[in-house]
Amino acid sequence: MRVVRVSAEELRRRFNHAACVERAARGELLVRVLREAHPSPPRAREPRCTRSQLLGYYDRITGQLVALAHQYRRRDGSIGGKGRPDPKQLVEGDTIYRIWI
């Protein structure tokens, strides 16, 4: 697989186009919390008891990793920040797209 570095905006565009969140809601993708920190860092400016989570999105049939994303999960279950997970990596075919830091 080849790795391509892209901007945060480009990775969000690709992640949204791939409909990872929607596919997970339909059961096509399995979402696993790979890492969790509590409380979220103060710089996140999230409410008390918000958890910082790294999520893995996996194809339910093949088990292959499709995407990695970060989110702030609030105590009430809502997603902090802009209300959607923030992608960090996306696999499309034989290419891995990663955020350019």
N, C-alpha and C positions, 0 to 999 in steps of 0.2 A: 504494500500500500504506500502511496505517496502522501506526504503531508503538505498542505497548502495553508499558509498563514493569511488570514483575512482580518479586516477591521471588525470591531464589535457590531457595527451597523450591518455589514454584509453577512456576518454570521447570524444575526437576528433575522434578517430577511430570509436566509436559507432555512433556518429553523422553523420560521412561521410558514414558509412555503411547503415544507415537509409535513406540516400539521402534526408535529409530535404530541403536543398537548391534547389535541382533539382525537388523535389516534389512540392515545392512552385512555382517554375517557370512553372510547368505544370498545376498549379491551384488545385492540390490535397490538399495542405495546405494553410491556410490563414496566412499571416504574419502581425502582429500588432506591432507598436512601442509602448512599454509600458512605457518607460522613455527616455527622451532626454535631453542632456546637451550641451550647446553651450557657449563658445567654448570648444573644447576638452581640457583635462588637458595638461599642457606643457610637462610632462613626456612622453606623447604619441608621441611627435615629429611628429605631423601631420601638414599639411598646414593650414594656417589661414582659418577660417570659417568651419572647420571640426566639425561634430557633433558626440558626443558619444551617442550611442543608445543601449537600451536593447530591444531585439525583442522577441515576443512570437510567436511560430509556433503552429497553431491550426488545427485540423482535420476539413476540410470543411463540412463534413456531420454530425459528432457528436458534434462538437464544443469543443472537449476535447483538453487540452493542450498537445502537443507532445514534445516540447523543448523550452528552453530559451537560447538565445545566445546574445553576445555583438558584436557590430561592430562600426567602425569609418566610417561614411558616409561623404565623401569629397564633396566639393562644386560642382564638376563636376559629382557627382553621383557614382563615383567609391568607392570601399571599401578599406579602409586603412589597415595597418598591413600586413598580409599575403594575403590579397585579398579575404578572406572568413570570415563569421561570426565565432566568437569564442564561442563554446558551454559552457554553465554553468550548464545545467540540461537537462536530456533526460528521457522520460517515455517509457518504453518497457513493455508491459503487465501490471503486477501488481507491477513492480519495478520502482522506481525513482532513476536514477543515477545522482549523484551530484559530482561536482569537490571537491577533497580533498584539503583543504587549510592548 
